[in-house]
Amino acid sequence: MTDTPARLLNLLSLLQTPREWPGSELAERLGVSSRTIRRDVERLRELGYPVQASRGAVGGYRLAAGKAMPPLLLDDEEAVAIAVGLRTAAGSAVSGIEEASVRALAKLAQVLPARLRHRVTALNAATVPLPGGGPAVDAELLAVLAGAVAGPQRLRFAYRAADGAESRRQVEPHRLVASGHRWYLVAFDNDRDDWRIFRVDRITDAQPTGVRVAPRELPAPDAAAFVATKLRVRAETYRAVVILRLPAAEAARRLGGAPVRLEPLDEQSCRLHTGADTLEWLAFRLLTMGCDFEVEQPAELVGHLRELGGRITRATGGPGRG
């Protein structure tokens, strides 16, 4: 990128993201050398932009917080994304953000070019939010959590579990995940030495510690997948263990992408570990496998299958009909 003014605008746009940018990453993004990045940073400082630099393995450049800032720089896609996001936020489960979202959307609409205003209007007209009854979360709390995630730095807070038990937690926050009308914090719990998800509406007195931490590898493809898996496990009322008269590879193929565990027993059978919130769904899954099987647990599933077997026998003219 040889156009210096355009490059400075792109650099400023990147620095407005709330994170530290290593010089090498900025150079790669803009297609220039690290030396050019250093010169461009000095130019921005001369123009009055508060660019801070830090040294070390996780150091880099960032715009200082809490100071007078330049006008927000947005490309076309970012402007449309913000406009649509503000409209959605106006009816969201974030407490106190509805009116502020409407005001911000009105201000943004005034400065959008005509071509972008048309895109935003079309998207708004075609989108209908589904009302929900999830608990509202505090906008300031979300901002505190997001800041700790961006740091990244350790976080302390009080937490109320589903059973009402209260505790103090110290965690290394990873991501915030919005699921329906609930918000979840994905974090590594230092006291329990394991990954956890926390309902944001149950978090109070959140305080960043100022201790910077190195990012940990999440045991899932991404934060959304991690939350989905945890919620599914929590929702399972029945855990089943069943021997399938199928090779493990064939059982996996027939189950598709179902979240289960298969334990090979021999060349012709395997043990299935699965779960569901109803006996009906467990029975349906097993009956549609197209093979013989033996239920080891739970006893409720055995009783339900016997009842189904009797019903099927009577329906097909077997003993006990009529």
C-alpha contacts under 8 A as a table, 3 or more apart, distances in Angstrom:
res1	aa1	res2	aa2	distance
1	M	4	T	7.68
1	M	7	R	6.52
1	M	30	L	6.42
1	M	31	G	5.95
1	M	32	V	6.78
2	T	7	R	7.47
3	D	6	A	5.46
3	D	7	R	6.02
4	T	7	R	4.98
4	T	8	L	6.09
5	P	8	L	5.12
5	P	9	L	6.30
6	A	9	L	5.15
6	A	10	N	6.25
7	R	10	N	5.08
7	R	11	L	6.07
7	R	30	L	7.11
8	L	11	L	4.99
8	L	12	L	6.07
8	L	40	D	6.55
8	L	44	L	7.54
9	L	12	L	5.08
9	L	13	S	6.12
9	L	73	L	7.81
10	N	13	S	4.98
10	N	14	L	6.32
10	N	30	L	7.74
11	L	14	L	5.19
11	L	15	L	6.23
11	L	26	L	7.57
11	L	30	L	7.62
12	L	15	L	5.04
12	L	16	Q	6.30
12	L	73	L	7.81
13	S	16	Q	5.34
13	S	17	T	7.38
13	S	72	L	7.86
13	S	73	L	5.65
13	S	74	L	7.21
14	L	17	T	5.71
15	L	18	P	7.42
15	L	19	R	7.67
15	L	20	E	7.79
15	L	21	W	7.31
15	L	61	Y	7.36
15	L	62	R	5.49
15	L	63	L	5.94
16	Q	62	R	7.55
16	Q	63	L	6.43
16	Q	72	L	7.95
18	P	62	R	7.52
18	P	63	L	7.97
18	P	147	G	7.99
18	P	150	A	6.60
19	R	62	R	6.44
19	R	150	A	5.98
19	R	151	G	6.77
20	E	58	V	7.96
20	E	59	G	6.72
20	E	60	G	5.31
20	E	61	Y	5.23
20	E	62	R	4.97
21	W	25	E	6.58
21	W	26	L	6.47
21	W	59	G	7.55
21	W	60	G	4.94
21	W	61	Y	5.07
21	W	62	R	6.44
22	P	25	E	5.34
22	P	26	L	6.46
22	P	58	V	7.50
22	P	59	G	6.29
22	P	60	G	4.13
22	P	61	Y	6.33
23	G	26	L	5.14
23	G	27	A	6.10
23	G	34	S	5.89
23	G	37	I	6.72
23	G	38	R	7.74
23	G	60	G	6.00
23	G	61	Y	7.02
24	S	27	A	5.05
24	S	28	E	6.21
24	S	33	S	7.92
24	S	34	S	5.87
25	E	28	E	5.06
25	E	29	R	6.14
26	L	29	R	5.07
26	L	30	L	6.17
26	L	34	S	7.84
26	L	37	I	7.17
27	A	30	L	5.29
27	A	31	G	5.70
27	A	32	V	5.00
27	A	33	S	5.41
27	A	34	S	5.41
27	A	36	T	7.79
27	A	37	I	6.21
28	E	31	G	5.09
28	E	32	V	6.64
28	E	33	S	7.79
32	V	36	T	6.31
32	V	37	I	7.28
33	S	36	T	5.21
33	S	37	I	6.56
34	S	37	I	5.00
34	S	38	R	6.38
35	R	38	R	5.14
35	R	39	R	6.41
36	T	39	R	5.07
36	T	40	D	6.10
37	I	40	D	5.02
37	I	41	V	6.10
38	R	41	V	5.15
38	R	42	E	6.41
39	R	42	E	5.14
39	R	43	R	6.37
40	D	43	R	4.96
40	D	44	L	6.31
41	V	44	L	5.11
41	V	45	R	6.31
41	V	51	V	6.98
42	E	45	R	5.05
42	E	46	E	6.22
43	R	46	E	5.06
43	R	47	L	6.37
44	L	47	L	5.05
44	L	48	G	6.52
44	L	49	Y	5.43
44	L	50	P	7.92
44	L	51	V	7.36
45	R	48	G	5.05
45	R	49	Y	4.95
45	R	50	P	6.08
45	R	51	V	6.29
46	E	49	Y	7.34
49	Y	63	L	7.58
49	Y	69	M	7.05
49	Y	70	P	7.18
50	P	63	L	5.65
50	P	64	A	5.54
50	P	67	K	7.63
50	P	69	M	7.93
51	V	61	Y	6.64
51	V	62	R	5.64
51	V	63	L	4.53
51	V	64	A	6.09
52	Q	61	Y	5.64
52	Q	62	R	5.38
52	Q	63	L	5.89
52	Q	64	A	6.03
53	A	59	G	7.32
53	A	60	G	5.54
53	A	61	Y	4.59
53	A	62	R	6.64
54	S	59	G	4.81
54	S	60	G	5.32
54	S	61	Y	6.67
55	R	58	V	7.51
55	R	59	G	4.67
55	R	60	G	6.49
56	G	59	G	4.88
64	A	67	K	6.66
74	L	77	E	7.95
74	L	78	E	5.64
74	L	79	A	5.79
75	D	78	E	5.34
75	D	79	A	6.21
76	D	79	A	5.25
76	D	80	V	6.37
76	D	116	L	7.10
77	E	80	V	5.26
77	E	81	A	6.08
78	E	81	A	5.03
78	E	82	I	6.12
79	A	82	I	5.24
79	A	83	A	6.24
79	A	112	L	7.78
79	A	116	L	7.87
80	V	83	A	5.14
80	V	84	V	6.21
80	V	116	L	6.73
80	V	119	R	7.37
80	V	120	V	6.00
81	A	84	V	5.34
81	A	85	G	5.95
82	I	85	G	4.93
82	I	86	L	6.00
83	A	86	L	5.24
83	A	87	R	6.44
83	A	105	L	6.09
83	A	108	L	7.13
83	A	109	A	7.77
83	A	120	V	6.67
84	V	87	R	5.22
84	V	88	T	6.32
84	V	120	V	6.60
84	V	123	L	7.33
84	V	124	N	6.88
85	G	88	T	5.08
85	G	89	A	6.03
86	L	89	A	4.92
86	L	90	A	6.26
86	L	101	S	5.26
86	L	102	V	7.07
86	L	104	A	7.37
86	L	105	L	5.98
87	R	90	A	5.26
87	R	91	G	7.43
87	R	101	S	6.89
87	R	102	V	6.99
87	R	105	L	6.97
87	R	124	N	7.67
88	T	91	G	5.78
88	T	92	S	6.35
88	T	129	P	7.29
89	A	92	S	4.66
89	A	93	A	7.88
89	A	94	V	7.52
89	A	97	I	7.09
89	A	98	E	6.38
89	A	101	S	6.27
90	A	97	I	6.76
90	A	98	E	4.08
90	A	99	E	6.77
90	A	100	A	7.90
90	A	101	S	5.34
90	A	102	V	6.14
91	G	98	E	6.24
91	G	129	P	7.92
92	S	98	E	7.20
92	S	181	H	7.29
93	A	134	G	6.70
93	A	135	P	6.59
93	A	136	A	4.53
93	A	137	V	6.40
93	A	181	H	5.78
93	A	182	R	7.31
94	V	97	I	5.88
94	V	98	E	7.64
94	V	136	A	5.19
94	V	137	V	4.84
94	V	138	D	5.87
94	V	139	A	5.78
95	S	98	E	7.44
95	S	136	A	5.23
95	S	137	V	5.36
95	S	138	D	5.01
95	S	139	A	6.07
96	G	99	E	7.08
96	G	100	A	7.58
96	G	138	D	7.13
96	G	139	A	6.70
97	I	100	A	5.23
97	I	101	S	5.91
97	I	139	A	6.53
98	E	101	S	5.22
98	E	102	V	6.48
99	E	102	V	5.20
99	E	103	R	6.36
100	A	103	R	5.15
100	A	104	A	6.12
101	S	104	A	5.14
101	S	105	L	6.01
102	V	105	L	5.11
102	V	106	A	6.24
103	R	106	A	5.19
103	R	107	K	6.40
104	A	107	K	5.16
104	A	108	L	6.15
105	L	108	L	5.08
105	L	109	A	6.09
106	A	109	A	5.20
106	A	110	Q	6.57
107	K	110	Q	5.38
107	K	111	V	7.07
108	L	111	V	5.55
108	L	112	L	6.28
109	A	112	L	5.30
109	A	117	R	6.67
112	L	116	L	6.09
112	L	117	R	5.75
113	P	116	L	5.44
113	P	117	R	6.14
114	A	117	R	5.00
114	A	118	H	6.21
115	R	118	H	5.33
115	R	119	R	6.61
116	L	119	R	5.03
116	L	120	V	6.23
117	R	120	V	5.17
117	R	121	T	6.09
118	H	121	T	5.11
118	H	122	A	6.14
119	R	122	A	5.16
119	R	123	L	6.19
120	V	123	L	5.13
120	V	124	N	6.07
121	T	124	N	5.13
121	T	125	A	6.09
122	A	125	A	5.16
122	A	126	A	6.21
123	L	126	A	5.19
123	L	127	T	6.13
124	N	127	T	5.26
124	N	128	V	7.88
125	A	128	V	7.83
132	G	180	G	7.71
132	G	181	H	6.19
133	G	181	H	7.01
134	G	180	G	7.84
134	G	181	H	4.75
134	G	182	R	5.83
135	P	181	H	7.17
135	P	182	R	6.74
135	P	201	D	6.69
136	A	182	R	7.81
136	A	201	D	6.75
137	V	141	L	7.55
137	V	142	L	7.57
137	V	183	W	7.67
137	V	200	V	6.63
137	V	201	D	5.07
138	D	141	L	5.23
138	D	142	L	6.43
138	D	201	D	7.62
139	A	142	L	5.10
139	A	143	A	6.32
140	E	143	A	5.00
140	E	144	V	6.32
141	L	144	V	5.10
141	L	145	L	6.25
141	L	204	T	7.98
141	L	206	A	7.16
142	L	145	L	5.13
142	L	146	A	5.99
142	L	200	V	7.89
143	A	146	A	5.07
143	A	147	G	6.08
144	V	147	G	5.17
144	V	148	A	6.38
144	V	206	A	7.20
144	V	207	Q	7.65
144	V	208	P	7.65
145	L	148	A	5.17
145	L	149	V	6.26
145	L	173	P	7.65
145	L	176	L	7.78
145	L	185	L	7.94
145	L	206	A	7.58
146	A	149	V	5.01
146	A	150	A	6.14
146	A	175	R	7.75
146	A	176	L	7.09
147	G	150	A	5.10
147	G	151	G	6.12
147	G	152	P	7.77
148	A	151	G	5.09
148	A	152	P	5.41
148	A	153	Q	5.26
148	A	154	R	6.89
148	A	155	L	6.72
148	A	173	P	6.58
148	A	208	P	6.30
149	V	152	P	4.91
149	V	153	Q	6.84
149	V	172	E	7.97
149	V	173	P	5.21
149	V	174	H	5.59
149	V	175	R	6.14
149	V	176	L	7.99
150	A	153	Q	7.93
151	G	212	R	6.86
152	P	172	E	7.60
152	P	173	P	7.21
152	P	174	H	7.88
152	P	212	R	5.86
152	P	213	V	5.95
152	P	214	A	7.33
152	P	215	P	7.32
153	Q	172	E	6.44
153	Q	173	P	7.34
153	Q	208	P	6.83
153	Q	209	T	6.95
153	Q	210	G	6.03
153	Q	211	V	5.25
153	Q	212	R	4.24
153	Q	213	V	5.39
154	R	170	Q	6.87
154	R	171	V	5.67
154	R	172	E	4.74
154	R	173	P	6.82
154	R	208	P	6.06
154	R	209	T	5.60
154	R	210	G	6.80
154	R	211	V	5.64
154	R	212	R	6.58
154	R	213	V	6.81
155	L	170	Q	5.63
155	L	171	V	5.40
155	L	172	E	6.32
155	L	173	P	7.04
155	L	206	A	6.87
155	L	207	Q	5.78
155	L	208	P	4.43
155	L	209	T	5.62
156	R	168	R	7.19
156	R	169	R	5.61
156	R	170	Q	4.53
156	R	171	V	6.57
156	R	205	D	7.85
156	R	206	A	5.65
156	R	207	Q	5.21
156	R	208	P	6.25
156	R	209	T	6.87
157	F	168	R	5.83
157	F	169	R	5.53
157	F	170	Q	6.82
157	F	203	I	6.52
157	F	204	T	5.96
157	F	205	D	5.23
157	F	206	A	4.20
157	F	207	Q	6.21
158	A	166	E	7.11
158	A	167	S	5.81
158	A	168	R	4.55
158	A	169	R	6.24
158	A	203	I	5.81
158	A	204	T	5.18
158	A	205	D	5.91
158	A	206	A	6.98
159	Y	166	E	5.62
159	Y	167	S	5.41
159	Y	168	R	6.16
159	Y	169	R	6.98
159	Y	202	R	5.76
159	Y	203	I	4.85
159	Y	204	T	6.49
160	R	163	D	7.97
160	R	164	G	5.69
160	R	165	A	5.63
160	R	166	E	4.47
160	R	167	S	6.64
160	R	202	R	5.37
160	R	203	I	6.86
161	A	164	G	5.23
161	A	165	A	5.29
161	A	166	E	6.34
161	A	202	R	7.25
162	A	165	A	7.37
169	R	189	D	7.20
169	R	191	D	7.33
170	Q	189	D	6.29
170	Q	190	N	5.93
170	Q	191	D	6.78
171	V	187	A	5.98
171	V	188	F	5.40
171	V	189	D	4.48
171	V	190	N	5.39
171	V	191	D	7.88
172	E	187	A	5.38
172	E	188	F	5.03
172	E	189	D	6.60
172	E	190	N	7.20
172	E	213	V	7.31
173	P	185	L	7.05
173	P	186	V	6.20
173	P	187	A	4.15
173	P	188	F	6.42
174	H	185	L	7.52
174	H	186	V	5.49
174	H	187	A	5.03
174	H	188	F	7.39
174	H	215	P	7.71
174	H	223	A	7.90
175	R	185	L	6.08
175	R	186	V	5.30
175	R	187	A	7.11
175	R	223	A	6.43
176	L	183	W	6.99
176	L	184	Y	5.74
176	L	185	L	4.71
176	L	186	V	6.19
176	L	223	A	7.96
177	V	183	W	5.74
177	V	184	Y	5.12
177	V	185	L	6.39
177	V	186	V	7.40
177	V	223	A	7.01
177	V	224	A	6.24
177	V	227	V	7.64
178	A	181	H	7.10
178	A	182	R	5.91
178	A	183	W	4.49
178	A	184	Y	6.33
179	S	182	R	5.31
179	S	183	W	6.08
179	S	184	Y	7.55
182	R	199	R	7.40
182	R	200	V	7.76
182	R	201	D	7.92
183	W	199	R	6.10
183	W	200	V	5.50
183	W	201	D	7.37
184	Y	197	I	6.21
184	Y	198	F	5.38
184	Y	199	R	4.71
184	Y	200	V	5.39
184	Y	227	V	7.73
185	L	197	I	5.53
185	L	198	F	5.06
185	L	199	R	6.53
185	L	200	V	6.33
186	V	195	W	7.42
186	V	196	R	6.07
186	V	197	I	4.65
186	V	198	F	6.63
186	V	223	A	6.75
186	V	227	V	7.48
187	A	195	W	5.85
187	A	196	R	5.64
187	A	197	I	6.34
187	A	198	F	7.92
188	F	193	D	7.09
188	F	194	D	5.71
188	F	195	W	4.33
188	F	196	R	6.07
189	D	192	R	5.45
189	D	193	D	5.64
189	D	194	D	5.52
189	D	195	W	5.85
189	D	196	R	6.33
190	N	193	D	4.96
190	N	194	D	7.12
195	W	218	L	7.85
197	I	227	V	6.79
197	I	230	K	7.77
198	F	202	R	7.55
198	F	203	I	7.60
199	R	202	R	5.46
199	R	203	I	6.90
200	V	203	I	5.18
203	I	206	A	7.06
208	P	211	V	7.95
218	L	221	P	7.53
218	L	222	D	7.15
218	L	223	A	7.52
219	P	226	F	7.59
220	A	223	A	7.04
220	A	225	A	6.44
220	A	226	F	5.50
221	P	225	A	6.41
221	P	226	F	7.48
222	D	225	A	5.45
222	D	226	F	6.36
223	A	226	F	5.00
223	A	227	V	6.26
224	A	227	V	5.23
224	A	228	A	6.17
225	A	228	A	5.04
225	A	229	T	6.16
226	F	229	T	5.26
226	F	230	K	6.30
227	V	230	K	5.15
227	V	231	L	6.09
228	A	231	L	5.22
228	A	232	R	6.11
229	T	232	R	5.14
229	T	233	V	6.28
230	K	233	V	5.26
230	K	234	R	6.24
231	L	234	R	5.09
231	L	235	A	6.14
232	R	235	A	5.10
232	R	236	E	6.42
233	V	236	E	5.32
233	V	275	G	7.91
234	R	237	T	7.96
235	A	276	A	7.54
235	A	277	D	6.19
236	E	239	R	6.92
236	E	275	G	5.77
236	E	276	A	4.71
236	E	277	D	4.53
237	T	275	G	7.47
237	T	276	A	6.18
237	T	277	D	4.54
237	T	278	T	6.88
238	Y	275	G	5.48
238	Y	276	A	5.55
238	Y	277	D	5.93
238	Y	278	T	6.85
238	Y	279	L	7.24
238	Y	298	P	7.40
239	R	273	H	7.47
239	R	274	T	5.95
239	R	275	G	4.26
239	R	276	A	6.78
239	R	297	Q	7.70
239	R	298	P	6.97
240	A	272	L	7.82
240	A	273	H	5.89
240	A	274	T	5.35
240	A	275	G	5.57
240	A	282	L	7.93
240	A	295	V	7.67
240	A	296	E	7.59
240	A	297	Q	5.37
240	A	298	P	5.76
240	A	301	L	7.95
241	V	271	R	6.87
241	V	272	L	5.61
241	V	273	H	4.79
241	V	274	T	6.64
241	V	295	V	6.37
241	V	296	E	5.49
241	V	297	Q	5.28
241	V	298	P	7.36
242	V	271	R	5.66
242	V	272	L	5.08
242	V	273	H	6.74
242	V	293	F	6.73
242	V	294	E	5.64
242	V	295	V	4.45
242	V	296	E	5.48
242	V	297	Q	7.01
243	I	269	S	6.96
243	I	270	C	5.76
243	I	271	R	4.42
243	I	272	L	6.08
243	I	293	F	5.44
243	I	294	E	5.11
243	I	295	V	6.44
243	I	296	E	7.31
244	L	251	A	7.79
244	L	269	S	5.58
244	L	270	C	5.46
244	L	271	R	6.09
244	L	272	L	6.85
244	L	291	C	6.98
244	L	292	D	6.35
244	L	293	F	4.52
244	L	294	E	6.75
245	R	268	Q	6.00
245	R	269	S	4.43
245	R	270	C	6.77
245	R	291	C	6.04
245	R	292	D	5.43
245	R	293	F	5.77
246	L	250	E	6.41
246	L	251	A	5.96
246	L	268	Q	5.10
246	L	269	S	4.52
246	L	270	C	6.39
246	L	291	C	6.88
247	P	250	E	5.38
247	P	251	A	6.21
247	P	264	P	7.18
247	P	266	D	7.41
247	P	267	E	5.60
247	P	268	Q	4.58
247	P	269	S	4.92
247	P	270	C	6.14
248	A	251	A	5.04
248	A	252	A	6.12
248	A	262	L	6.45
248	A	263	E	7.06
248	A	264	P	5.44
248	A	268	Q	7.89
248	A	269	S	6.66
248	A	270	C	5.41
249	A	252	A	5.17
249	A	253	R	6.34
250	E	253	R	5.00
250	E	254	R	6.28
251	A	254	R	5.18
251	A	255	L	6.11
251	A	289	M	7.84
252	A	255	L	5.12
252	A	256	G	6.19
252	A	262	L	7.51
253	R	256	G	5.25
254	R	289	M	6.71
255	L	258	A	5.73
255	L	289	M	7.67
259	P	274	T	7.49
260	V	272	L	7.19
260	V	273	H	5.91
260	V	274	T	4.98
260	V	275	G	7.81
261	R	272	L	6.01
261	R	273	H	5.06
261	R	274	T	6.62
262	L	270	C	6.55
262	L	271	R	5.72
262	L	272	L	4.81
262	L	273	H	6.30
263	E	270	C	5.43
263	E	271	R	4.89
263	E	272	L	6.44
264	P	267	E	7.71
264	P	269	S	6.57
264	P	270	C	4.26
264	P	271	R	6.30
265	L	268	Q	7.77
265	L	269	S	5.59
265	L	270	C	4.74
265	L	271	R	6.72
266	D	269	S	5.48
266	D	270	C	6.80
275	G	282	L	7.16
276	A	279	L	7.29
276	A	281	W	6.67
276	A	282	L	6.27
277	D	281	W	7.68
278	T	281	W	5.54
278	T	282	L	6.72
279	L	282	L	5.13
279	L	283	A	6.12
279	L	300	E	7.63
279	L	301	L	6.02
279	L	304	H	7.09
280	E	283	A	5.21
280	E	284	F	6.13
280	E	304	H	7.98
281	W	284	F	5.04
281	W	285	R	6.14
282	L	285	R	5.21
282	L	286	L	6.35
282	L	301	L	7.70
283	A	286	L	5.22
283	A	287	L	6.03
283	A	301	L	7.29
283	A	304	H	7.80
283	A	305	L	6.66
284	F	287	L	5.20
284	F	288	T	6.13
285	R	288	T	5.46
285	R	289	M	6.56
286	L	289	M	5.33
286	L	293	F	7.79
287	L	290	G	6.63
287	L	291	C	7.92
295	V	298	P	7.47
295	V	301	L	7.61
295	V	302	V	6.50
296	E	299	A	7.87
297	Q	300	E	7.92
297	Q	301	L	7.16
297	Q	302	V	7.56
298	P	301	L	5.52
298	P	302	V	6.90
299	A	302	V	5.10
299	A	303	G	6.42
300	E	303	G	5.19
300	E	304	H	6.18
301	L	304	H	5.00
301	L	305	L	6.13
302	V	305	L	5.27
302	V	306	R	6.30
303	G	306	R	5.14
303	G	307	E	6.30
304	H	307	E	5.13
304	H	308	L	6.26
305	L	308	L	4.94
305	L	309	G	6.01
306	R	309	G	4.93
306	R	310	G	6.26
307	E	310	G	5.24
307	E	311	R	6.26
308	L	311	R	5.03
308	L	312	I	6.10
309	G	312	I	5.14
309	G	313	T	6.11
310	G	313	T	5.06
310	G	314	R	6.20
311	R	314	R	5.27
311	R	315	A	6.15
312	I	315	A	5.00
312	I	316	T	6.29
313	T	316	T	5.34
313	T	317	G	6.49
313	T	318	G	4.99
313	T	319	P	6.98
313	T	320	G	7.98
313	T	321	R	7.76
314	R	317	G	5.35
314	R	318	G	5.25
314	R	319	P	6.57
314	R	320	G	6.02
314	R	321	R	4.55
314	R	322	G	7.60
315	A	318	G	7.42
315	A	321	R	7.19
317	G	321	R	5.88
318	G	321	R	6.08
